[in-house]
Amino acid sequence: MRSRQAWLELGQQAGVWVNRCGSIHLAYRDDELAVLREFAQAAPDHGIDCRLISADETRRRSTAANPKGLLGGLLSESELCVNPRDASAQIAAWLQRRWGVVFRFGTAVSAIHSEQVHLADGPPSRFDRVIVCGGAEVENLFPEVVRRSGIRLCKLQMLATDPQPGGWRLGPHLAGGLTLRHYASFETCPSLVGLRQRIATETPELDHFGIHVMASQTDDGRVILGDSHEYDEAIDPFDKAEIDRLILRELRKLIALPSWSIDQRWHGVYAKLPSRPILKAEPLPEVHVRTGTGGAGMTLSFGLAESDWDDWDERFG
Ligand SMILES: Cc1cc2nc3c(=O)[nH]c(=O)nc-3n(C[C@H](O)[C@H](O)[C@H](O)COP(=O)(O)OP(=O)(O)OC[C@H]3O[C@@H](n4cnc5c(N)ncnc54)[C@H](O)[C@@H]3O)c2cc1C
């Protein structure tokens, strides 16, 4: 919840578009509904704000959800939506304006040694403390840290529609049964084993490309559609039309959009530490590496940063 509060405050202070749209995981099969029910029952013990809703309530809250065969949904009213392409630049501009943070764009850190950071194109700088958030490229600076950690690289293919006509809005983020096998949070649900087996038998091509599907809408009206997950040696620069086709096939089962016209296709690569939410390492005194947040880095970022800050406050006062 610390991340959520921080995003809301940032929305007000930095002018970042933050939409309190919430999310619904849709259930069309009995095993999907069973997992959602088990998750909703356990949620209060973990401080998670969500509840199971009927098919009727799901339809009232989302006109995009396909009513055919809909059994119900898991509603979270606390989920937010931002447009990362704008948010990153807006946050940097606000940090500069409000807090006098100095940014050096268009250059690379070539090495970090005790007490000095070296840039590719400038004199070295002395430091008291460095926090290295180099994402998937941290390996260039600290290869031994990454090799020891068990970090994996993951490539995702995504798509965006044209802005939807007539100002149509999707409402809550929507995801379906495939998503339940992707996020570790659902692993405590006993019915997940059967759901996984069913999907592996019915649609092995989705497991092969790590596909689960979700849709959300940005302020410009585009609906963002995703995604696939290919790891390590399977990563290459070439996007696969087959993956896009499968994502769209599965999404069309869940949702109806006024326009499916695709405007953009892209892929991204992130670093993921499978065993924990983040990799923390201190390869040199006062050099703190933070990476490996996988597919939840935008969501968790403020909470992770605040917990580090609290630790450092305790250690150094
Ligand atoms: C397609 C895609 C969709 C995603 N969707 C979501 C989502 O819906 N929700 C969510 O919570 N998370 C999502 N994520 C994950 C999220 O984006 C990552 O977890 C997060 O960006 C990781 O942050 P980071 O700061 O560790 O690394 P990054 O965001 O990768 O930032 C690292 C930066 O450091 C720079 N850098 C690296 N080395 C150097 C160097 N030597 N010198 C100078 N600069 C350097 C890189 O160029 C990069 O700009 C998604 C990721 C992808 C790829």
PDBQT file of the ligand as one rigid body, heavy atoms in Angstrom, charges set to zero:
ROOT
HETATM    1  C1  LIG A 401       7.232  -4.926 -21.616  1.00  0.00    +0.000 C 
HETATM    2  C2  LIG A 401       7.266  -4.694 -20.121  1.00  0.00    +0.000 A 
HETATM    3  C3  LIG A 401       6.081  -4.492 -19.422  1.00  0.00    +0.000 A 
HETATM    4  C4  LIG A 401       6.104  -4.288 -18.035  1.00  0.00    +0.000 A 
HETATM    5  N1  LIG A 401       4.921  -4.062 -17.388  1.00  0.00    +0.000 NA
HETATM    6  C5  LIG A 401       4.943  -3.832 -16.047  1.00  0.00    +0.000 A 
HETATM    7  C6  LIG A 401       3.734  -3.560 -15.346  1.00  0.00    +0.000 A 
HETATM    8  O1  LIG A 401       2.640  -3.544 -15.913  1.00  0.00    +0.000 OA
HETATM    9  N2  LIG A 401       3.808  -3.322 -14.002  1.00  0.00    +0.000 N 
HETATM   10  C7  LIG A 401       4.985  -3.340 -13.339  1.00  0.00    +0.000 A 
HETATM   11  O2  LIG A 401       4.984  -3.126 -12.132  1.00  0.00    +0.000 OA
HETATM   12  N3  LIG A 401       6.158  -3.582 -13.970  1.00  0.00    +0.000 NA
HETATM   13  C8  LIG A 401       6.163  -3.845 -15.305  1.00  0.00    +0.000 A 
HETATM   14  N4  LIG A 401       7.327  -4.116 -15.970  1.00  0.00    +0.000 N 
HETATM   15  C9  LIG A 401       8.563  -4.256 -15.180  1.00  0.00    +0.000 C 
HETATM   16  C10 LIG A 401       9.253  -2.944 -14.869  1.00  0.00    +0.000 C 
HETATM   17  O3  LIG A 401       9.323  -2.156 -16.023  1.00  0.00    +0.000 OA
HETATM   18  C11 LIG A 401      10.645  -3.265 -14.319  1.00  0.00    +0.000 C 
HETATM   19  O4  LIG A 401      10.532  -4.097 -13.161  1.00  0.00    +0.000 OA
HETATM   20  C12 LIG A 401      11.359  -1.976 -13.919  1.00  0.00    +0.000 C 
HETATM   21  O5  LIG A 401      11.442  -1.089 -15.017  1.00  0.00    +0.000 OA
HETATM   22  C13 LIG A 401      12.764  -2.278 -13.400  1.00  0.00    +0.000 C 
HETATM   23  O6  LIG A 401      13.315  -1.051 -12.987  1.00  0.00    +0.000 OA
HETATM   24  P1  LIG A 401      14.881  -0.854 -12.892  1.00  0.00    +0.000 P 
HETATM   25  O7  LIG A 401      15.099   0.563 -12.489  1.00  0.00    +0.000 OA
HETATM   26  O8  LIG A 401      15.454  -1.968 -12.061  1.00  0.00    +0.000 OA
HETATM   27  O9  LIG A 401      15.422  -1.101 -14.373  1.00  0.00    +0.000 OA
HETATM   28  P2  LIG A 401      15.094  -0.328 -15.723  1.00  0.00    +0.000 P 
HETATM   29  O10 LIG A 401      13.713   0.211 -15.724  1.00  0.00    +0.000 OA
HETATM   30  O11 LIG A 401      15.488  -1.273 -16.818  1.00  0.00    +0.000 OA
HETATM   31  O12 LIG A 401      16.062   0.929 -15.711  1.00  0.00    +0.000 OA
HETATM   32  C14 LIG A 401      17.455   0.774 -15.779  1.00  0.00    +0.000 C 
HETATM   33  C15 LIG A 401      18.040   1.949 -16.525  1.00  0.00    +0.000 C 
HETATM   34  O13 LIG A 401      19.450   2.020 -16.294  1.00  0.00    +0.000 OA
HETATM   35  C16 LIG A 401      20.079   2.296 -17.523  1.00  0.00    +0.000 C 
HETATM   36  N5  LIG A 401      21.465   1.808 -17.450  1.00  0.00    +0.000 N 
HETATM   37  C17 LIG A 401      21.899   0.525 -17.330  1.00  0.00    +0.000 A 
HETATM   38  N6  LIG A 401      23.232   0.474 -17.260  1.00  0.00    +0.000 NA
HETATM   39  C18 LIG A 401      23.677   1.768 -17.330  1.00  0.00    +0.000 A 
HETATM   40  C19 LIG A 401      24.969   2.369 -17.316  1.00  0.00    +0.000 A 
HETATM   41  N7  LIG A 401      26.095   1.633 -17.210  1.00  0.00    +0.000 N 
HETATM   42  N8  LIG A 401      25.056   3.713 -17.417  1.00  0.00    +0.000 NA
HETATM   43  C20 LIG A 401      23.923   4.473 -17.517  1.00  0.00    +0.000 A 
HETATM   44  N9  LIG A 401      22.654   3.958 -17.540  1.00  0.00    +0.000 NA
HETATM   45  C21 LIG A 401      22.550   2.615 -17.443  1.00  0.00    +0.000 A 
HETATM   46  C22 LIG A 401      19.243   1.551 -18.556  1.00  0.00    +0.000 C 
HETATM   47  O14 LIG A 401      19.462   2.069 -19.852  1.00  0.00    +0.000 OA
HETATM   48  C23 LIG A 401      17.838   1.818 -18.035  1.00  0.00    +0.000 C 
HETATM   49  O15 LIG A 401      17.328   3.039 -18.528  1.00  0.00    +0.000 OA
HETATM   50  C24 LIG A 401       7.336  -4.305 -17.342  1.00  0.00    +0.000 A 
HETATM   51  C25 LIG A 401       8.528  -4.509 -18.048  1.00  0.00    +0.000 A 
HETATM   52  C26 LIG A 401       8.500  -4.704 -19.426  1.00  0.00    +0.000 A 
HETATM   53  C27 LIG A 401       9.803  -4.910 -20.151  1.00  0.00    +0.000 C 
ENDROOT
TORSDOF 0
